[in-house]
Amino acid sequence: MYILDLTMNNILSVITDDFYKKDDYYLILCKPEELKILKDPLEIDERTFEECLEFDDNMKLDIFDKYDFVSLNTYKLKGRKIYIEEVNMYFADHFILMVVEDKHFLYTYLKDIILNKRSLSTNPIVYLYKINYLILKKIMLNGFENLEYIEDMILEVEDNMMDSVYDYHMADINELRNLTRIMVKNTRPLLYVGDRILKDNIRYMKTSDIKKYNIDNLQGIDFGIDKLYAFAISTRELADKLLDIYASQMAEKTNSLITKLTVLTGIASPLTIITGIYGMNFKYMPELNYYYSYPITILIMILIILIGLLVFKKKNIF
C-alpha cells in the first residue's frame, strides 16, 4: 500500500487507523486484500468494498455523496492470449483511491508517481484532478497499444494467406476474431465514462479554476475514447474480413484444381478414344497386323499430349 499526503507532500510509511484527516488530501494505491485497512477510515460502503474483492466483468459507475466509485476492465495481450484485469477507483473530494492488483500497469504507474512525489500541482484539488485525468489517459493509451498489437497480428495472418491458405489459418482467424470481440466489449464502457465527464462534470470540476483551464483536457479524453472505440470496431471488422480473404483464397485454390483437372480431362479424352477403339474385339482391324502399329499409336498419343499442353499453355489456362 502506498499513500501520498498531498497536503504535507509526504509519503505515509506507517498506516494507522487514524491516518486519514478529513481536511487533508491523499492519493492512495492499494491491492484488493489491503482495502480492509482503509474501509473504515475512508467510510467505504459495504457493497463497493465487496465488489473490489471479487472479479466482475461488468463496468460500474456509482455516485455516492462522499465519493464516486468506478469499476473498469482493462485488457492486456501476451502473444495471442488476452488477460482481463479489473480496476476499481474511488474519486472523493479529498482523495483518490486506486484498488488494483500489483501486476497491473496502473499500479506501477501510480506507484512511481507516489514514490517520486511527482509534482503535478501545489494545489491539492488540481493535483487530484490531474491524477484523474492521467488515469483515464493511461487506460486509453493502453487500449491503443493493444489494438495496434493485434492489428499487426491480423495483417501478418493476411499476408500469409496471400501466398497460400491452409487449414490452420481458420483457427488463427477465429482466435483473432475472438480477441477483437473481447476488446470491443471492454472498450465500450469507456464511452459512458467519457460522456459523463463532459455532461455531468467530474467531481473536481466543481472548482472554477480547473474547469476554466482544463476543459480542453477533458474534451481530449472524450475525443480519445471515441477514437479508441472506433479503432476497436475497425480492428474487429479487419479480423472479420480475414474470413472473406480465406474464402476467396480457398475458392481460387479450388478453381485452380478444377482447371488442372479439366486440362487433364481434355488431354485424356482423345487417348481414351484411341484405347477404346483398339480395345474393341473386331476380327478385321488392318492396323492390328501392321508391324509398326504399336509404336505409331504410342507416338500419336504422345503427340496428342504435347499438342494439348501447348494449346492450353498458349491460352493461359494453366
VOPAVEX-695144 format. One line per 8 residues: number of its first residue (from 1); their letters; for each residue x, y, z of C-alpha. Coordinates in steps of 0.001 Angstrom, whole numbers, plus 524288, in hexadecimal, padded with zeros to 5 digits. Layout:
NUM	a	X,Y,Z ~ ...;
//
This chain:
1	myildltm	80000,80000,80000 ~ 804B3,80DA3,7FC9A ~ 7FEE2,81A4A,801BF ~ 8032B,827E1,7FDE9 ~ 7FE84,832CC,806D0 ~ 7FCE8,83DE9,7FD27 ~ 7FAE6,8481C,807AE ~ 807F3,84546,80E29;
9	nnilsvit	80E47,83FCD,801D8 ~ 81247,83405,809B4 ~ 811C7,82552,8077E ~ 80BAF,81E41,81306 ~ 8149E,81336,816FD ~ 80BFB,80E96,8223D ~ 7FD62,80CD3,8201A ~ 7F55E,80E37,82C69;
17	ddfykkdd	7E6AB,80E2E,82E67 ~ 7E6A9,81CE0,83036 ~ 7EFC4,82069,824F8 ~ 7E4E3,826D3,81D35 ~ 7E20F,83508,82052 ~ 7D5F0,83A0A,81981 ~ 7DBDB,84742,8168D ~ 7E7EB,8419E,80FE6;
25	yylilckp	7E952,83C34,80240 ~ 7EE6D,82EC0,7FE98 ~ 7F254,8264E,7F321 ~ 7F0F6,81819,7F745 ~ 7F4F6,80B9E,7F052 ~ 7F1E4,7FE28,7F5AC ~ 7EF6D,7F017,7F1E6 ~ 7E1CD,7EA2C,7F414;
33	eelkilkd	7E5FB,7E2AA,8002B ~ 7EB1A,7EF3B,80652 ~ 7DE48,7F682,804B9 ~ 7D90C,7F1D0,811DF ~ 7E2F5,7FAA5,81898 ~ 7DD25,80674,811B2 ~ 7CED5,802B1,81266 ~ 7CB73,80951,81F30;
41	pleidert	7D45C,81553,81E7E ~ 7CF75,818C2,810D6 ~ 7C170,81494,813F6 ~ 7C093,80B5C,8086F ~ 7B34B,804F0,806FC ~ 7B1BB,7F651,80816 ~ 7AD00,7F3E8,7FA33 ~ 7B859,7FA3D,7F300;
49	feeclefd	7C19E,7F44C,7FCF0 ~ 7BCCC,7E6A5,7F962 ~ 7BD7A,7E9C5,7EAEE ~ 7CBCA,7ED59,7EC37 ~ 7CECA,7E01E,7F22D ~ 7C850,7D82C,7E75C ~ 7CAC1,7D8D0,7D8C6 ~ 7BF34,7DDEE,7D11F;
57	dnmkldif	7BF66,7DFDC,7C26A ~ 7B4E9,7EA60,7C2F1 ~ 7B830,7F8CE,7C2A6 ~ 7B264,800D7,7CDB7 ~ 7B175,80F40,7D0A4 ~ 7AA89,81213,7DD67 ~ 7A952,81FC7,7E2D0 ~ 7A8DE,8211C,7F186;
65	dkydfvsl	7A860,82D2C,7F9F9 ~ 7B66A,82B7C,7FE86 ~ 7BCC0,825DF,7F25D ~ 7BABA,82084,7E4BA ~ 7BDB6,81227,7E2B5 ~ 7C26E,80D9C,7D559 ~ 7C52B,7FF82,7D1B4 ~ 7CB49,7FCC7,7C475;
73	ntyklkgr	7D180,7F14E,7BD93 ~ 7DE25,7F32E,7B61D ~ 7E46F,7E934,7AD49 ~ 7F246,7E4F6,7AA9E ~ 7F72F,7DCA2,79F71 ~ 80213,7D2B4,7A0C8 ~ 80434,7CBD4,793FA ~ 7F68F,7C7D8,78FDD;
81	kiyieevn	7F119,7C719,79D8B ~ 7E95A,7D226,7A38C ~ 7E8C6,7D4A9,7B219 ~ 7DDA7,7DC8E,7B7CD ~ 7E13E,7E447,7C3EE ~ 7D825,7EBB4,7CCEA ~ 7DA99,7F98F,7D175 ~ 7D2C1,7FF8A,7DC9F;
89	myfadhfi	7D3C0,80DFE,7DFA9 ~ 7CE19,816E6,7EA0C ~ 7CDC9,82557,7E698 ~ 7CABE,82DE6,7F256 ~ 7CC23,83C64,7F534 ~ 7D834,839ED,7FD7B ~ 7DDF0,82D51,7F82F ~ 7DF82,82431,7ECB3;
97	lmvvedkh	7E05D,815D2,7F004 ~ 7E4D0,80BFE,7E5E0 ~ 7E228,7FDB0,7E8EE ~ 7E946,7F4BA,7DF7F ~ 7F249,7E8FF,7DF33 ~ 800C3,7EC14,7E028 ~ 80389,7E62F,7D2B6 ~ 7FAA3,7EFEB,7CC0A;
105	flytylkd	800C2,7FADC,7C407 ~ 7F906,80521,7CBB7 ~ 7FEA2,8002A,7D874 ~ 80C6F,80203,7D33B ~ 808C9,80F49,7CD9E ~ 802ED,814E7,7DA24 ~ 80D4E,80E9F,7E296 ~ 8178D,8161D,7DAEC;
113	iilnkrsl	81015,822DC,7DC9F ~ 80EAC,820DD,7EB3D ~ 81C86,81C58,7EE2C ~ 82278,82747,7E64B ~ 81891,830F6,7EBAE ~ 816F8,835D6,7DDE8 ~ 812B3,843F1,7DE77 ~ 80678,8457C,7D645;
121	stnpivyl	801C4,85176,7DD9F ~ 8034B,85857,7EA9A ~ 7F490,85941,7EB73 ~ 7EF62,84C2C,7F0CB ~ 7E273,84D4F,7E99A ~ 7E96B,84FB6,7DCC4 ~ 7F296,84471,7DFEC ~ 7E71F,83B1F,7E1D4;
129	ykinylil	7E0EB,83FDF,7D53F ~ 7ED70,83D7D,7CDC2 ~ 7EEBC,82FD0,7D382 ~ 7E0E1,82D0C,7CF29 ~ 7E435,831F7,7C19F ~ 7F105,82A4D,7C0F6 ~ 7EA6E,81DA1,7C523 ~ 7E05B,81EAC,7BA48;
137	kkimlngf	7EAE6,8226D,7B099 ~ 7F352,816D2,7B48F ~ 7E7E1,80D77,7B302 ~ 7E51F,81338,7A5A3 ~ 7F34E,8122D,7A12C ~ 7F3E4,80416,7A5D8 ~ 7E81B,8013B,79D4D ~ 7EE8E,80750,79160;
145	enleyied	7FB38,7FFC1,79399 ~ 7F433,7F2B1,79485 ~ 7EBB0,7F589,788B4 ~ 7F7A9,7F913,780A9 ~ 7FDFB,7EC61,7850E ~ 7F270,7E40E,780D3 ~ 7F14A,7EBCA,77424 ~ 7FF3B,7E7A6,770F8;
153	milevedn	7FB93,7D97D,773A0 ~ 7EFC7,7DA87,76A98 ~ 7F800,7E058,75FA5 ~ 8022E,7D5A3,76177 ~ 7F7D2,7CB0D,75FE1 ~ 7F265,7D240,75414 ~ 7FFD8,7D2BA,74DA4 ~ 801E8,7C43E,75038;
161	mmdsvydy	7F4EF,7C0DA,749E3 ~ 7F86A,7C895,73DB3 ~ 802C8,7BE61,73AB4 ~ 7FA84,7B27A,73D97 ~ 7EFD7,7AE5E,74700 ~ 7F027,7A2B1,75009 ~ 7E6C6,79CD5,759DC ~ 7EDE7,7A2ED,7656E;
169	hmadinel	7EAD7,7B07C,7602D ~ 7DC91,7AEB3,763F4 ~ 7E08C,7AC31,7720E ~ 7E8DE,7B897,771B8 ~ 7DD82,7C074,76C55 ~ 7D3F1,7BBB2,776A2 ~ 7DDE9,7BE99,78140 ~ 7E002,7CC8A,77C74;
177	rnltrimv	7D178,7CEFC,77ADA ~ 7CF36,7CA9C,788CC ~ 7D9E9,7D3C0,78DC4 ~ 7D441,7DF7A,7869B ~ 7C687,7DCB2,78BAE ~ 7CBAB,7DC92,799A3 ~ 7D2C7,7E965,79741 ~ 7C69E,7F005,791E6;
185	kntrplly	7BEA2,7EB1E,79D5E ~ 7C844,7F0AA,7A745 ~ 7CA49,7FD73,79FF8 ~ 7BBEB,800E7,79E7B ~ 7B9B9,80469,7ACEE ~ 7C3F2,80F26,7ABD0 ~ 7BA77,8168E,7A30F ~ 7B177,81811,7AEB6;
193	vgdrilkd	7BCA5,81D2C,7B6F7 ~ 7C066,826F8,7AC80 ~ 7B270,82BC0,7AAF8 ~ 7B0ED,82D58,7B99B ~ 7BD79,83545,7BA94 ~ 7B846,83FA5,7B150 ~ 7A9C4,83F42,7B423 ~ 7A97C,83D8C,7C2E6;
201	nirymkts	7B72A,842A8,7C5EB ~ 7C076,83AC4,7CE35 ~ 7C0E7,83D98,7DCA2 ~ 7CCF0,84652,7DBCB ~ 7C720,84EF1,7D13B ~ 7BF12,855E8,7DB86 ~ 7CADF,85EA4,7DD6E ~ 7C9AD,869BF,7D3B1;
209	dikkynid	7D84D,86AE5,7D128 ~ 7D929,85CA8,7CD37 ~ 7CD94,85DBD,7C43A ~ 7D303,86A0D,7BE0A ~ 7E098,864F3,7BAFC ~ 7DE71,8565D,7B91F ~ 7D1CB,854BF,7B198 ~ 7DA04,8526F,7A55B;
217	nlqgidfg	7E089,846D9,7AC0D ~ 7D36B,840D3,7AF33 ~ 7CE8C,842F0,7A167 ~ 7DB14,83C7E,79CBB ~ 7D866,830A5,7A54E ~ 7CA77,82F88,7A03E ~ 7CF2F,830E0,79237 ~ 7DA0D,826F8,794B9;
225	idklyafa	7D066,81D1C,79A3F ~ 7C7D2,81EB1,78E36 ~ 7D3AC,81C67,78581 ~ 7D7A9,810A7,78DB7 ~ 7CA38,80A73,78C3D ~ 7CA34,80D4F,77D99 ~ 7D7AB,806F5,77CBC ~ 7D2A6,7FB03,7841B;
233	istrelad	7C715,7F9D8,77AC5 ~ 7CFB6,7FB32,76EB6 ~ 7D915,7F0F6,7742A ~ 7CDD3,7E790,7762C ~ 7C941,7EA16,76834 ~ 7D722,7E7CA,7636B ~ 7D73E,7DAAE,76A58 ~ 7C9F8,7D743,7648C;
241	klldiyas	7CEF6,7DA6F,756E8 ~ 7D90B,7CFBB,7588B ~ 7CDCD,7C63A,75697 ~ 7CAE4,7CC40,7494D ~ 7D93E,7CB81,74589 ~ 7D9D8,7BD59,74A0A ~ 7CD90,7B9D2,74268 ~ 7D294,7C0F5,7365C;
249	qmaektns	7DFC8,7BA35,736EA ~ 7D965,7ACFB,73911 ~ 7D067,7AF5C,72D6C ~ 7DC12,7B341,7251C ~ 7E350,7A736,72997 ~ 7D77D,79EB9,72645 ~ 7D5E1,7A538,718FA ~ 7E433,7A2DE,71608;
257	litkltvl	7E29A,79483,71965 ~ 7D662,79369,7110A ~ 7DD6F,79A08,705BD ~ 7E894,79059,70693 ~ 7DEEE,7850B,706DC ~ 7D7F9,78ACF,6FB03 ~ 7E4DF,78BB1,6F39D ~ 7E7E4,77DAD,6F740;
265	tgiasplt	7DA74,77963,6F2B6 ~ 7DBD7,780C7,6E5EB ~ 7E8DC,77A59,6E309 ~ 7E49A,76CE2,6E791 ~ 7D827,76C91,6DF7C ~ 7DEC6,76A02,6D239 ~ 7E751,75FC8,6D8B2 ~ 7DB49,75943,6DE2A;
273	iitgiygm	7D51F,7590A,6D0B1 ~ 7E136,752BB,6CAC0 ~ 7E233,74864,6D558 ~ 7D390,74650,6D437 ~ 7D463,743F3,6C596 ~ 7DF95,73A6D,6C663 ~ 7D970,733AE,6D1E7 ~ 7CDE0,72F57,6C97C;
281	nfkympel	7CD73,720F7,6C5E6 ~ 7CBC1,7221B,6B728 ~ 7D1CB,71738,6AF1D ~ 7D60C,71FE4,6A3CB ~ 7DDE2,72B9D,6A841 ~ 7E8D9,72E79,69E54 ~ 7F198,7352D,6A83A ~ 7F24E,72928,6B0DA;
289	nyyysypi	7FAAB,721D0,6A6E3 ~ 8038F,72D3B,6A3A8 ~ 8113D,72BC1,6A974 ~ 8128E,739D8,6ADF6 ~ 80482,73BBB,6B2C5 ~ 807F5,73BF9,6C136 ~ 81338,745E4,6C0DA ~ 80BA2,74E8A,6B744;
297	tilimili	7FFD4,74E7C,6C04C ~ 80848,751C7,6CC15 ~ 80EC9,75CC3,6C467 ~ 80191,76247,6C06F ~ 7FD0A,761F0,6CE9E ~ 80972,76916,6D2E3 ~ 80756,77357,6C859 ~ 7F94D,77530,6CCCB;
305	iligllvf	7FE21,77794,6DAB7 ~ 8088F,7813C,6D65F ~ 7FF7F,78892,6CD2E ~ 7F525,7893A,6D7C3 ~ 7FED8,78ED4,6E1A7 ~ 80394,798E1,6D7BF ~ 7F5AB,79D16,6D463 ~ 7F1A5,79EB0,6E2A6;
313	kkknif	7FE6B,7A589,6E5BF ~ 7FC6D,7AF24,6DAAE ~ 7EECE,7B24F,6DF99 ~ 7F433,7B465,6ED84 ~ 7EAF1,7AA51,6F2F0 ~ 7F549,7A500,6FC1E;
//
